[in-house]
């Protein structure tokens, strides 16, 4: 009698589970309701979100996207717990069981105000590493202290630069460069998208052999999740268009 009384609810629950698994295996963007969460650092948002949000909004009316800053030491745990569907960052010391791939290789450029007097003179006399080091710089870092990528590269060559301002935000650094004689060194994909052409200019970084690589991370248990695979494809497409 007990088995007969619960047969209906159990059958319904099993049917719901089966439909859920089928939906995860198929994933139809045009009809599925899904809220994606992507872990991004502030500097990467202008390079990823415009094209990615456009693709997601065009794919289906019930798809949405949230970008949030991730904590690097907790990334592996957050992915496993489902806090993020994917995350983008530099190469991190994560376990081998965390799938990841390189999705973007960027170079660094220098932003300065349009009428920067010393930079204008240096362009005539030669834009060299010595000329770059004669300038005063903004250093961008999310950490409280420590060297940035360009400073590590300079230190390996026995050189240092004069840092007059250290801040967390690339946008704030660009504003500072636009209104002072300070210059800021940034990834090119970010610099090209936030550049205020009326007030600032972009020049190459006179330092060879330095690139910034971005990796995409996703949960180890997402191999059978068609929605996650679809999202990863959209991220690749968005970054490819930026390149």
LINGISUL-V870869 format. One record per residue. N is the residue number from 1. RES is the residue in one small letter. SS is DSSP state (h for helix, s for strand, l for the rest). PHI is phi in whole degrees, -180 to 180 (999 if undefined). PSI is psi in whole degrees, -180 to 180 (none if undefined). Layout:
BEGIN
n-><N:N>
res-><RES:RES>
ss-><SS:SS>
phi-><PHI:PHI>
psi-><PSI:PSI>
END
This chain:
BEGIN
n-><1:2:3:4:5:6:7:8:9:10:11:12:13:14:15:16:17:18:19:20:21:22:23:24:25:26:27:28:29:30:31:32:33:34:35:36:37:38:39:40:41:42:43:44:45:46:47:48:49:50:51:52:53:54:55:56:57:58:59:60:61:62:63:64:65:66:67:68:69:70:71:72:73:74:75:76:77:78:79:80:81:82:83:84:85:86:87:88:89:90:91:92:93:94:95:96:97:98:99:100:101:102:103:104:105:106:107:108:109:110:111:112:113:114:115:116:117:118:119:120:121:122:123:124:125:126:127:128:129:130:131:132:133:134:135:136:137:138:139:140:141:142:143:144:145:146:147:148:149:150:151:152:153:154:155:156:157:158:159:160:161:162:163:164:165:166:167:168:169:170:171:172:173:174:175:176:177:178:179:180:181:182:183:184:185:186:187:188:189:190:191:192:193:194:195:196:197:198:199:200:201:202:203:204:205:206:207:208:209:210:211:212:213:214:215:216:217:218:219:220:221:222:223:224:225:226:227:228:229:230:231:232:233:234:235:236:237:238:239:240:241:242:243>
res-><x:x:x:x:x:x:x:x:x:x:x:x:x:x:x:x:x:x:x:x:x:x:x:x:x:x:x:x:x:x:x:x:x:x:x:x:x:x:x:x:x:x:x:x:x:x:x:x:x:x:x:x:x:x:x:x:x:x:x:x:x:x:x:x:x:x:x:x:x:x:x:x:x:x:x:x:x:x:x:x:x:x:x:x:x:x:x:x:x:x:x:x:x:x:x:x:x:x:x:x:x:x:x:x:x:x:x:x:x:x:x:x:x:x:x:x:x:x:x:x:x:x:x:x:x:x:x:x:x:x:x:x:x:x:x:x:x:x:x:x:x:x:x:x:x:x:x:x:x:x:x:x:x:x:x:x:x:x:x:x:x:x:x:x:x:x:x:x:x:x:x:x:x:x:x:x:x:x:x:x:x:x:x:x:x:x:x:x:x:x:x:x:x:x:x:x:x:x:x:x:x:x:x:x:x:x:x:x:x:x:x:x:x:x:x:x:x:x:x:x:x:x:x:x:x:x:x:x:x:x:x:x:x:x:x:x:x:x:x:x:x:x:x>
ss-><l:h:h:h:h:h:h:h:h:h:h:h:h:h:h:h:h:h:h:h:h:h:h:h:h:h:l:l:l:l:l:l:l:s:s:s:s:s:s:l:l:h:h:h:h:h:h:h:h:h:h:h:h:h:h:h:h:h:h:l:l:l:s:s:s:s:s:s:l:l:l:h:h:h:h:h:h:h:h:h:l:l:l:l:l:s:s:s:s:l:l:l:l:l:l:l:l:l:l:s:s:s:s:s:s:s:s:s:s:s:s:s:s:l:l:l:h:h:h:h:h:h:h:h:h:l:l:l:h:h:h:h:h:h:l:s:s:s:s:s:l:l:l:l:l:l:l:l:h:h:h:h:h:h:h:h:l:l:l:l:l:s:s:s:s:s:s:l:l:h:h:h:h:h:h:h:h:h:h:l:l:l:s:s:s:s:s:h:h:h:h:h:h:h:l:l:l:l:l:s:s:s:s:s:l:l:l:l:l:l:s:s:s:s:s:s:s:s:l:h:h:h:l:l:l:h:h:h:h:h:h:h:h:h:h:h:h:h:h:h:h:h:l>
phi-><999:-64:-61:-65:-71:-100:-60:-63:-59:-66:-61:-65:-65:-65:-64:-64:-63:-63:-64:-63:-66:-65:-65:-65:-74:-92:55:-103:-57:-70:-126:-88:-97:-153:-110:-91:-124:-123:-87:-138:-82:-57:-68:-90:-57:-64:-85:-114:-66:-56:-70:-67:-66:-63:-65:-69:-65:-76:-75:-170:-74:-110:-102:-143:-140:-129:-107:-143:-73:-102:-93:-56:-63:-101:-58:-60:-67:-66:-66:-64:-85:82:-67:-132:-79:-144:-143:-120:-168:-68:-67:-113:-79:-95:-69:-61:-77:-91:-64:-159:-151:-77:-121:-156:-119:-117:-108:-98:-131:-116:-108:-142:-69:-58:-104:-61:-66:-72:-69:-63:-68:-66:-65:-78:-86:127:-93:-119:-64:-62:-65:-61:-76:-74:-83:-103:-122:-104:-106:-108:-158:-83:-89:-71:-154:117:-86:-92:-59:-69:-71:-62:-64:-67:-62:-66:-101:74:-122:-140:-121:-90:-100:-98:-145:-121:-143:-94:-104:-65:-63:-65:-64:-66:-63:-63:-67:-73:-115:-137:-92:-73:-122:-132:-102:-139:-62:-63:-60:-72:-59:-68:-93:-109:-63:-92:-63:-74:-122:-132:-137:-117:-128:-68:-82:-79:-144:-77:75:-124:-133:-116:-102:-112:-117:-105:-117:-149:-64:-65:-89:-93:-60:-97:-94:-64:-65:-66:-62:-64:-62:-62:-63:-66:-64:-61:-65:-62:-72:-64:-67:-68:-64>
psi-><-41:-44:-42:-36:-29:-1:-43:-55:-39:-42:-42:-42:-42:-37:-41:-41:-42:-42:-37:-44:-39:-40:-41:-35:-33:-59:99:104:-32:-21:-11:143:122:134:113:143:127:131:121:143:156:-37:-22:-18:-46:-24:-21:-48:-39:-55:-38:-44:-36:-43:-41:-43:-35:-25:-32:148:-13:17:141:165:139:133:133:150:132:153:114:-46:-23:5:-46:-44:-41:-38:-44:-32:-2:15:-33:143:-42:164:147:132:179:175:121:155:68:164:157:-24:-6:109:141:158:151:129:-11:133:118:155:164:144:171:131:134:163:155:-43:34:116:-41:-35:-37:-40:-41:-31:-31:-40:-17:124:94:177:-39:-40:-40:-41:-15:-19:165:141:156:131:129:124:142:-10:160:-33:169:171:149:177:-45:-32:-36:-44:-40:-43:-36:-19:7:26:158:162:163:110:116:-19:134:129:171:-26:130:-37:-43:-38:-40:-40:-42:-41:-32:-22:1:-176:8:152:157:138:123:162:140:-40:-37:-47:-41:-26:-20:1:126:95:-24:-24:-17:165:158:130:158:151:120:57:108:154:24:120:160:117:135:135:148:133:148:164:145:-28:14:6:-35:6:104:-34:-41:-40:-41:-43:-43:-38:-41:-37:-44:-43:-42:-43:-34:-39:-32:-38:none>
END
